[in-house]
């Protein structure tokens, strides 16, 4: 009598069961020796019992896929046991280890650098990829079924890959790795590849609201932080530069942009340009240069009496109210008094101007001369003077009444109780041929004609002090 025996053949080709293989029924087979046909073979696997019969010294059976699901069959080594009994030759048994590995490797993939303003928008000019997998595993990169290439993970599982000749546009690239059990792990990364720089911004202008002065289109302004506008690529970031210095940034919306400077322009000439950077980080060439002049300094304006008549040429007491001064060449100078505009005049090409008020009454006056330059800065100055003996009104009145008109500028000394010298003006109207100069005691009309005293005391003061004025001396007649 010979003893019976039984074998179990290699399971799943390598005694390793992967997820793909576990998706179908699993065949297990073997052979027998000295076992009669029809004898029962019992297979024990994962607490399950499965049977078949011997036929021609061989046996086979299938373990249903339902018994191989990960929920039922955990990963790891499992023992497969086969038993058979021959009535004549006794029993036989064999075991075999089956390693179950139904878990695919974990693979990750991402852009190495998501360039541009956002690092998470998936728009980039750099198509390099990286990720992780199993240590030392081979990672295959494909797109649309076309293999782009392979790379090997390092001993930590990290890998990197840069596609060759990837065209601009949208891409979905799949990274896959197959482990030793034959399980394949995959992941995908979708991004937009853009290596084309946008065109330079166009229509760069200084906004009308920031272009101060009489003209809102001459690019002369007194606004240190002005606003500029232009046209660009929707969504692009506009960088505003003065020479090579960034002075502001903004975003194109609806094809247009508006950027207010956050760094002040320099006094004088400024060379303004703009660039735009798209979502992928591609930067355009600079726009055409816009020459902008910043002028925050008011013009220097002077004003003075043209002629300070009388004994003193510096006392500001005059019978001539003509004014002159200096400003910018060819500028318009406006003359005002007490908020009332007296008139305007234009400086010549050297900046000199002159102006004579109309019908200026005798008395004290403060006249302001002002000039506003092209940037909108206004420079002002004032001149204060006293008009005494302005003859226009009196001459007109004399003619109306058929009288002759004379005006005397006189000096007279008041008594020593006042101790002051005064100058004044005496006017008289008289019949033709009867003019006479004033005397210290003077005709009453002469006394009534005293219109101002430079010393500041008045006829009422004279009377209160009991003073008398004498030593009257005619200086000139007009």
Order of alpha helices (4+ residues) and beta strands (2+ residues): beta-beta-alpha-beta-beta-beta-beta-beta-beta-beta-beta-beta-beta-beta-beta-beta-beta-beta-beta-beta-beta-beta-beta-beta-beta-beta-beta-beta-beta-beta-beta-beta-beta-alpha-beta-beta-alpha-alpha-beta
